[in-house]
Amino acid sequence: MATWHQNQRPVKLYHATQWTVVIDPPNQMRACMTFSTRNLAEVYMRNLAANNPGAAAHAYILKPAN
């Protein structure tokens, strides 16, 4: 869940040509990272799960809009 300030000016989370990893823990700031391939995004998610399981529980991957 995004912070109050982030919700006041919503932005689209997906990217037109890149894969996006969104980390959205409750009552904390939302973070987004973009990757050129799905494989890179999945590797990032695996590393996140290994190093920070709490954040990984609230993370997901969005495919490119195009």
N, C-alpha and C positions, 0 to 999 in steps of 0.2 A: 504494500500500500504506500503510495507516495505521501510526501509531507503535505501539509496544508498549502504551503507556498507553491509547490509543484502543481497542485490541483487547480490553483487559481488561473494558471496559464497553460492549459493542456497542449501538448505537442504530440504529433504522431510518433510512435515508437519505431515503426518499420522504416527501412531505407529502400530506395528505388531499385538499387542494383546489388546491395550487399546483405549478407545474413546478419541479424541483430540478436545479441544475447541481452536479455533484460533481467536484471536482478531487482526484485521489488519486495523487500521484507516489510512486514507490518510495522507501522509507526517509525519508519526510517526512510532515508532518501532512496529514491529509485535511481538506478544506474543503467546505462546502455553502452554496449560496445559493439562495433561493427567488424565483420570479417569478410574477406573476399570469397571464401568457399564455405560450404556447409561443414566439411571435414574440420576446418580450423575452428569453427564455432563449437563443434562437438568435442574437440580436444580441450578447448577452454573449459567447457562444462565438466568434463571428466576431472581436470585439474582442480577446478573449483570444488567439486564434490570430495576430492581427496584431501584438500587443504582447509576447506571451510564448509562443512556439511550444513551448517545453519543457513548460510546464504544460498547454497545450492538447492535447498528445499524450496526456495522462493524464486528460482531462476527458470527461464524458458527461452527457447529460440524462436525467432520470427523469420520466415522466409522473405526474400525480396518481393517488392510489390510487382515488379515486372517479370 
